[in-house]
Amino acid sequence: MEQACSAKTRGFGDRTTSDVTVCLRNRDGRPEWFHCHSTILRRESKYFADRLPENRPASPSHDTGNCIEVHCTGNEYDNYVKVLKLLYLSEESVLDSWDSVKSAIGVLRVSVSLQCRSIIQSCILYLEAVPWEEDEEEEIIKVASSLGPEAQPLLARIKPVSTNDTKNVFLSAVRFAMSVTSSVPPFTDELKTSAQEQVEYMLLEDEDAPLVAVDDDVKSEVSTGLARMFTTLKTALNMLASDVDQSLEAGEHQLLQSLSDLEWMCNIIPKMEMMKEFVFGWAHVSDHILAVIQNEKYSSSLWSVKAKSIEVTGKALDAIGYGSVVLPAPFRVHFLRTWLPYIRKMKHLLDLKSMEDESFPYKMDGDLCQNVEGAITSLVLALPSNDQAEIFTDWMKKTEQLSYPDLSEAFEVWCYRTKAAKRRLMASLNEAGNPAVSLG
């Protein structure tokens, strides 16, 4: 015991008491010698203990027989030097010496190589208690893989979470993102946006499976939130229409927030096969929306709401037009006739406003125009021919709005189909002994 205490008091690099030299190669590949003490090296490192028999006679470190060469890469040189110094410190002093995650990871790698149990434990204790950057986390995982059960405290924060716990977190995030939970203060825009982004990420299907399985509990929660969003939208519309004691700016902000929330929902509900609920809900409230925002008293205001309404409608048109939501023809016809006149009129007005004022922020950008036009074209082509005829008739009546949406391609297809249908009808009438098949 006295010998151990005496050894601990000897300083690192003390040539007068050193009995062994450790040779490392620096970054330039040149050898560097460090004067150490075999008693300390044996006690603190199994690597050195295996190379320094306990019963070997003590002799000055400059004796060539007392030199141990440790192979290390140049970029690990500083970490090896630091570990040699740490061997001379008490456990408390070692723990107090950590100043960064990067440094502790480097020391941990070397400590594993030299089998320095006390320093390994100190590294683990420090790293377990501090935050990591993403690249640091990857390095820690690599080192921890060689430590076995001893690394469990390090891996605890990144181990897979149970399916039930993950679902509970997701449900809480969904409530947060949809503002369903009413027992907490109103969310700031930043917090709500962050929650929405994480909900989308948890549902993301990339090279990995999504974090959350969409089961009945998840669908029920989202369905509840969607219903409340539509209720909130109706309330905002009613307040604006009834001229209650609120400023137009406040009413517009509330409406815009409701529409933005519904637009965001269209990012997640397709992953849950719930887009039909949104389409039905939006169709149900469409007449109410249009009655309010097309009121004559708002002819020169509510531009943000008017533009956002087209964006949200575009989500529904996309789902209907491309068949991700399968609905009967009368529903599709009614939905298109409800929104097509508004979209044509508003596109024209927004373009005029933009030409009058280049800083006017509310307009249909190229992507939105293309997406809405493509969805409408697809929707029209899937309607019964008589309904298509009525839509084309209305479309060509308003020449100032003829350019959007451009239905010329759909019109060409309709003309070809109509002529082909008439040809088939005439051919069937001319077939002897076969009753005509009415396609009219």
N, C-alpha and C positions, 0 to 999 in steps of 0.2 A: 504493500500500500504506500509506504514511504517512497519506494522507488518510482511508483506511478506519479505521485505528487511532485516528486523532484523532477521527473521527466517533463511534466506539464509546464513547469516554470521555465524550461529552456525555450529560448526564442527561435522562431523560424529564421534560418539563415545565419544562425550563430555558429561561425566556423570554429570557435575555440572549444565548443562542447559537442559539435557534430561528429557522428560516427558513421554516417552514410550520406552519399550524394545521389540525388535524383537528376537524371539528364533528360531534358526535353528539347525538342527542336522548335525554334521560333518560326514566325511567319516567313522568314527568309530562308528557312531550312538550315540555319546555323544552330549548333548545339548550345544549350544553356544549362549550367549546373547550379543546383540548389542544395545548400547544406542543410541536412535534416537530422533527425534522431530516430534511430531504429525502434526504440521503445514506443514512441508515439505513433510511428508508422504502422507497427504491428498491431497496436491496440485499436487504432481507428480505421484500418483498411485491411480487409482480408487479402486483397491483391498483394499488398506489401508483406503481409504476414506469411504468405506462401513462399515469398522470395527472400525472407530474412529469418532464418532459423533462430529460435529463441536462445539456443545455447551457443551461438557463434560468439567468439571473443570480440570484445569491443576494441576498435582501432580507429585511428583518425580517418575522417571521411575522404581525405585526399589520397588515401590508399586505393589503388586501382581496383582492388578486389571488393571494395565497399561502394561501388558505383552501380546504380540500377538505371538502366535506360528504359524509359517509357515511350512507347510509340504513340504519337498523336499527330493528327493532321494540323496543318498550319492554322486553320481557322478555329481550332479548338485550343490553341496554345494558351490564350489568356484564361480560359476556364480551368485548365489543368493547374496553372499557377495559383489561381484563386483557391482551388480545392486544397492544394498543399498548405496554403496559409490558414485555411479554415480548420485544418486538422489540429491546429495549436490553440484553438479557441474553445471556451466553454459552450455548452448547449445554448445558454441564454444569449451569449455574444454572437453565436452563429445566427440565431433567429433574428437578432437585431441588425444583422449585417445586410439583409436583403433590401435592395433598393429598386428592383424592377423585375417584372415577370420574365423578360428576355434573359436577364442575367441568371435568374434562378433556374430557368430551363436548361441553360448551358451547363451550370454547375450540376444539375440533376443528372444530365447525360454522362458527365465525367464521373460522378459519384457512383453511378450504376456500373460503369466500366471498372472502377477501382474498388468497388464493393465497400463503400464507406457508409455503413448502416446509419450512423448518427446523423450525417449530413443529408442522406436521402430522406430521413424522417423529417428533418427541419425544412427541406425543400417542399415536401408534400404539405406540411403544416402551413407554410406561407402561401403556396400556390392555391391551396384549397380555400383560402380566406380572401383572395383578391380577384377582381374581374380580369378577364382575358380578352384580347382581340381575337378575331377569327383565325388569323395565321398562327398566333400563339397557341390557340386551342388545338390546332392540327399537330403542332410539335409536341404538345403535352400528351396527346393521345398516342403518338408514336413511342415516346419514352415510357409511358404507363404500361404499354403492352408487354414490356419486358420485366415489369415489377411484380406481376401476379396479384394476389389478394391485397398486398400492401398498398396498391394504387386505388383501392375502392373509394377512399375519400375524394380523390381527384376526379374520378369518373362519375361520382354521384350526381353532379349537376347536368351531365350530358347523357345519362343513361335513358333508354326508352321509357316513356311514360305509359302507364296503363291505359287501355282503351277507354275505360270509364272516366278516368281523370281528364283525358284529352277531350272527351265529349263535353264534360262539364265546363271546361275552359272555353270551348267553342260556343256553347250555348250562352255563356255569360258575355262573350265577345259579340255574339249576334244581337243580344238584347241591347248592349251598349251601342252598337253600330246603328241599330234601328230605333234607338231612343225609346224602347219598349218599357224599360224599368223606370217607374215614375217616382220612386222613393229617394232618388238622388238629385242633386242640383243639376240644372241644365248643362249639357256638355258643351265645351268649347268646340269650335270648328276643327281645331287641330287634333284634339283627342278623338273626336268622332271620325275624322278622316283616317287617323291611324288605326282605329278599330276596324274600319271597313277594309283597309288594305290587308290587315292580318287575317280577317275572315276569308277574303279572296285567296290569300296565300295558303291557308289551311285546306282549302278545297281544290287547290291547283293539282292537276294531273300532269306531271312531267315525267321524267325518267323514273321518279319514285311514285309510290302510291300516295294518294291524298292523306293528310293527317287524320281526317275525320271520315268515318263511314256515314253516309246519309241514311239514317234509319227513321222510323216513325216519329221518335221524339224530336229529332232535328227538323223534320218536315213540319211537325205541328207547331214548333216554336217559330219557324220562318213564316208559316201561314198566318199565325196570329199577328206577327209583326207587320206583314203585308196588309192585312185587313185594317190594322190600326193606322197605317200610313194613308190608306184611302180615306179613312174616317177623318184624319187630320186635314187632308186636302179638301174634303167637302166642307169642313168647318171653316177653313180659311176662305173658301169661295163664298160661303154664306155670309161671313163677316164683311167681306168686301162688297158684296151685292146689297147688303142691308144698310150700308152707310153708318155703321156703328162708329163710336167715338175713337177712331184710330186714324193715323195719317196714312196717306196713300203709299208713302214709302215703306211704312211698317207692314201694311197689307201685302205689298209686292214682295217684300223680303220673305214673309211667311209662306206665300205661295211658291216662290222660287225654291225655298228650302224643301218644301214638300215634294215638288217636282224633281229636284235633284236627288232626294232620297229614293224616290221610285225609280229614277234612272239607274241609280247604283244597284238597286235590287235586281235589275236585269243582268247584272254581271254574275250573280250567284245562283239565281233560281233556275237558269237553264241546266246547271250542273246537278240540280236536284229533280229535274223533270217536272218543274212546277210552273213553267211559263204560261200554261193555259190559265192558271189562276190570275196571273197578272193581266193577260189579254182580256179576260172576262171583266175584271175589275176596272180596267181602263175604258173598255167599251161602255160599261155601265155609267161611268162618270163623264164620258165625253161630251154629251149634250150640255151638261151643267157647265163644264169648263168653257166650251165655246160660247154659251150664252153670256157668261160673265165677261170674258176677255174681248169679245166682239161688241160689247155694249158701246154705244156711241160716245158715252162720256169718257171712255178710255181709248178713244181713237188715236190720241197722240201720246199715250203713256203705256205702261206695263210692257215695254218692249222686251225686257229680259224674260218675262213670263211667256209672252207670245212665242219667242224663239225657242225657249226650253220646252214648250208644249210640243213643238215639231220634233225635237230630239227624242222625247219620250214616245211620241207616236211612232217614230221611226223604228223603235225597238219592237213595238207590237206589229207593225207592218212587215218587218223582217221575219218575225216568227210565223205570221199568217202566210205571207207571200211565198216563203220557201218551204212550207209544209212541216216545220218543226212543231207547230200546233195545228192539229187537224180539226177543222170546223166546217159545218154545213155551208153550202153556197149562200143561202139567204143572209146568214150572219156576216159572211165575208163581203157581200154586196153592200149591206147596210153600213158596215164599218168603213168601207172605202168611200161611199157616198157622203158619209158624215165628215170625213177628214180631208178628202181630196180638194174640195172647193177652198177650204181654209188654207191648206198648204200652198195652193197655186196663188191665192190672193196675198198671203203673207210673204212668200218668196219675192213677189213683185214689189211689195212695199218695203221690205228690208233692203232690197237692192237699191231702190230709190233713195232711201235714207243714207245708205252707204255712199252713194254718189254725191249727195248733198253735203255730207260730213264724213271725211275720211277717217275720223276718230270714232265714228259710231261703232260700238263694240258688238252689237247684236245682229249677227247675220249668219246665213247658212254657208258654212265653208264647203270646199270642194268635196271632201270625203262624205260629209253628211248629205249633200245634194246627190251624189252618185249612189249612196246606199239607199236613200229613200226612193229615188227614181227606179233603181233596179228592183226593189221590193214591190213597188206599185206595178211595174211592168209584169213581173212574175205573177202577182196576184190577179191582175186583169186577165192574163192568158189562161188562167185556170178557172175562170168563171163561165157560166153558160153563155152561148153565143148571143142570145137576145140581150142579156145584161151587158155584155161587152159593147153591143151596138149602141145602147143608151149612153154608156160612158164615153164612147168615141164621139157621139153626137154633141154631148155637153162640152167635151174637151175642145172641139173645133169651133164652137160658138164664140169663145172668148179669145180672140186673136192676140190681144195684148199679153195673155198668159200662156200662149200656145207653146212657148219654148220650154216651159217647165210644168210638170214633168214631160219629157219628150217621149210620147207614146207612139211615135211613128213606126218603130219596129213591131210593136204589138198590133198596130193597125194593119200593117202589111200581112202579118200572120193571120189576122182575122179575115182579111179580104181573100187570102188564098184558101183558108179553111171554108169560108162561106161558098166560094165558087166550087170547091171540091165536094162540099156537102150537096150542093144543088145537082152536080154532075151525078153523084151516087144516087140521088133521089130519082132523077130522070132515068137512069139506067135500070133501077128497080121497077119503075113503072112500065118499062118496055119489055120486061121479062115475062114471057107468056106463062100463065099458070101460077105465078108467085104473087102473093099480096104485097102491096107497097109497104115499105117500112118508113113511117113518118119520122123525119129528122127535123121537122120544123117546129 
